[in-house]
Amino acid sequence: MTNAPLPRISCVILCHNYGRYLDRAITSCLEQEAGNYTLHEIVVIDDGSTDDTPEICRRHQDHVRIVRRPQRGFAQTLTDAVLLAEGDWIAPLDADDWFHPAKLRTCAEAITPDRLLIDHWETVVGVDGRPLLPEPHPGGNTSTLLVRRDAARSLLPVTNEIHFHALRDAGHGHTLTEPLANYRLHPASMTDRTLNGSSQHYRADVCVDLADRLIALTAAPPAWATAAALRRISHRYRARAAGHRVEAHLQRGHRLHTLRPLAAMLYHSLRGHAPFSAWLRTLASVARDRPLAAPPPAPATVPTPTSPPPLGRSAV
């Protein structure tokens, strides 16, 4: 009896005008510890950068596959990352973040036949790369995922890495509490935190998009979920979208605008057989007229190590 082949992993780096951080991102992929996996390739998708990104890519061209094209935005770049990857598993990486040396080895040890998504915790760092928080922070964003390529392709097109979380909701995920990526907070991060509620509205839009995609999949369900499960998960994401809308309105001081999304959150929680804990927390925040999350910091400031951990770029 022969041993099963080692899982092939593709590291795919998503970059738009992050040349100042890109070298560290690439190096973190090249310096991964050996383990029960094969580093099949490192791909950099340069999404129309106008800074020194092309120059950084040229320095690593002997070890990295470079895909340079006109700017198409994050959603298309993430979709292309899944289409371009040739490995069995995909480790996406935002170019302003970088992996811990044990990232691929540790994730590979968690691979089992029934798992399609592995996520892990992160170290939140500032512009200079130094930790901002004394303890690791739960992940869920781009750089904290390892996703099975064929399962990821069944969800395309995606607008955000939240789409891959549906695999976990279908019972095919696994979370590691080791901080295996460094998540950088800086004024040029993708998610807009300059206006109260803007980040929450963005997350709501992503959740609605994913819910629509899951319903579309019910016509020909993928191997990882039944049509009934897809409908149930879809309702759960609509409930999360409504919860984000409530939060956005509270952050902007529009308490009366929370009533409709609050009702929608309850309806979709019921249809999705979701726990009521999230709805009750949201209801309590409306009753107190106080957002669950603190307003975002001004774009030029950096949170201190004692600040509460900010949401990831696209945390659900």
N, C-alpha and C positions, 0 to 999 in steps of 0.2 A: 504494500500500500504506500503510495507516494504522498509526501507532505503537500498540503494545499499551498499554492503560490502566495507569496507575500502581497499584501494590498499595495497597489501603486497609488501614490499620492501626488496630485498636481497642486503646487502652490501658485495661486494666481493673484497678482498684486494689481490693485485698481488705483490709477494715479491720474490726477488732473492738477497741475501746478503745485505738486508737492515735492519738487526736486530737492528741496532743502532737507527733506526727511527720507527720500527714496533710498539712498545708499544704505542706511541702517536697516530699512525694511528688507532689501535684497540680501544683505549680509546675514540677517537673522534666518533667512531660509537656507542659505548656503552652509551655515554653521550648525545645522540641526544634529542632535545626537543620533547615533546609529540605533537601530531597533528592529522590530519585526515588521518592517515596511520597506518599500522602495521609493525613494524620492524620484518620481518619474520625470518631473520637469518643473521649472520655474518660469512662469509667464508674467510679463509686465504689459498691461494694457495702458498705453498712454493716450488718454482721452483728450486729444487736442491741446496738450499743454503748451504754454507760451513762455515758460521759464526755462531753467537749465535741465529739465527732465530728460530731453534727448541726449544731452552730454553725459548724464549719470548712467543712462541706459547703455551708451557706447562703451563705458568702462567695464561693463559686465556682459558684453555681448557674446563672449565665448562660453558663458555658463547659463545665460538666460535667453529665452525666446521673447523678442520684442514685437509687440503689435501696436503700431502707431497709426492713428486715423483722426479725422476731424472730430471735434467735440460732439458727443451725442448725449451726454448726461449720465448720471449715476445708474438709473434704471437700465438703460441699454448696455452700459458697461458691465453691470452685474450679470445681465442675461448673456452677454457675449462671453463672460468668464466661464459660464457653464458650458456654452457651446464650443469654446476653444479648448477646454481641458480634455486631455486624453487619458488621464489616470482613472482608476476605479473610484477614487475619492478626491474631493476638492477642498482645499484649505484656502479660502479667500482671505485677502489681507489688504486693508486700507493702507495706502502708502505712507500715511502719517503715523501708523502704529508699527509695532514690530513683535515678533514671536520670541517667547522664551526658548532657550536651546532644547528643552525637553518636550516642546509642544507636540511634534509629530510622533515621537516615541511613546509618549504617554497616551495620546489619543489612539494610536494603533493598538495599544494593549487593551483598549476598551471596545474594539471592534468585535462584533458578534454577527452571525447571519441575520438576526432579526432587527438590528439597529441600522438606521439610515441617517441619523443625525446625532452627532456628538458635540456638545457645547461645554464650555468651561469658564471659569472665573477669570478675572483680569486684574492687573495693577493699573490704577488710574494715575497718569503722570501729567506733568505740565509741559509747556513749550520746550523747556530745557531738558526734558526727559526724566526729571527727578519726581519721585512719588509725591502725590498730593494728599493721599489718604493713608492712615496708619495700617489699615487692614485691606485684604483683597476685596474686590467688588464683584457681584454677580455679572456675568456677561450677557450674551444673547445678540450682540452686534456682529458685524461682518467678520472681524478678526478673531472672534472667539468660537468659530464654527468649523466643523469638519462634516461634510455632507456627501452622501453617496451620489455619484454622478448621474446614474440612470434615474434615481428618484428625483433629483433636482431638475433634470430635464423634463420630467412629467409635469412640473409646475410652471414651465416657461410659457409666456414671458413673465418676468418678475419685475416689480418696481422697487423692491427692497428686500433685504435678507430676512425680514419677518415672514416672507412667503415660505421659507424653508422650515420655520417653526411648526408648520402644519404637520410635518412628519412626526414631530414629537407628540403633538396633540392626537395623532392617530395611533400612538403607542409604540413608536419606533425610534424614540429618542433616549439619550442618556446624558446626564450632566455630571461633570467632574468639578470638584471644588478647588482644584489647584489653579493658581493664577498663571496661565500659560501664554498670555499675551499682555503687552503693554499698550494701554489705550490712552492716546494723547488728547488732552483737552487744550484747545487753542482758539483764538478769535476766528480763524478761517475754517473751523469745522463745518461739515456739510449742513447739519441741522441748524436752522436759524433760531437763536435764543435771544435775539435783540428785542423782540416784541413778545410780551406776555401772551401765552396761548398759541403762538405760531407753531411751536414744536408739537403741541398736542393735536392741533388741527392736521398737521402733516401725518402724524401717526394714525389718526382716524382715517384719513384718506387711504393710507396704505392698507389698513385693516379691511376697509370696504372693498378695495381692489382685490385683496386676497379672498374675501368671502365670495365675490363674484366669480373668481377663478375656480374656486372649489365647486360651486354650483355647476359651472360649465363642465367640470370633470365628471359629473354624475352621469352624463350621457355615455361615457365609456370609462368607467372607473379604473384607475391604475392598480397595480398589484398590491399596493400598500394600504388600500382602504376600500370599503364598500360604498355604494351610493348613499346608504343611510348614514354611515359615519361621516361622509363628506358634507352632507346636509347639516348634521349636528355640529360639526366643527365650524361650518360657515356661520351658523347662528352665534356661536361663541365669539367669533371675530367681529360680527356686527355688534354684539354686546360690548366688546372692548372698544370698538370705534365710538359707540355712544358714550362710554365712560370717558374717553379722551375729549369728546365734545363738551361734556359737563365740566371737566377740568379746565378746558380752554376758556369757557364762558366765566367761570369763577375767577380765573386769573385776570380776566379783563374787567371784572366788576359787573358782569351782566347776569345777575342771579336769576332773573325771570326767564332768561333764555335757556336755563338748564332743564326746565320742566319736560319739554318734548324729548330730548335725548335721554333724560332719566327714565321716562316711561319706556322708550325704545330699549334701553339697557335691560329693564326688567323683563320685557316681552321676549327678547332674544336669549336672555339667560334661561328663561323657562323652556323655550323651544330647543335650546342647546343642552339642556340638562346640566347646566353649569352650577357650581356652588354659589350661594347667595352672598357669600362673605364680601366679594368685591362690590356688589350692588349696595349692600348695607353700609360699607365704608363711604361709598359715593353719596348715598342718601344723607349720612351724617355730616359730610362736608358741606352739602347744600344747606342743611338745617343750620349749621354754624356759619354759613356764608364764608367759608374759609377753604381755599384750595388744599388738596392733599399734598401737593408739592410746593416748595417755596418758589417764589418768582426767580427766574434765571438771573445769573450774574450779568452785569454789564459786559459787553464784548471785549473791553480792554483789560478786564480784571481776571485774576487767576484765583480760584478758590484756595483757601488755606487748608492745611492738613486736618483741621478740626471741623471743616465744613461738611454738611451732609453730602453723601455721594450723589453727583448729578446723574440723571438718566443717560443711558448710552445713546449713541446717535439715533438709534431706532429701536430702543427697547420697547417691548410691548407692555 
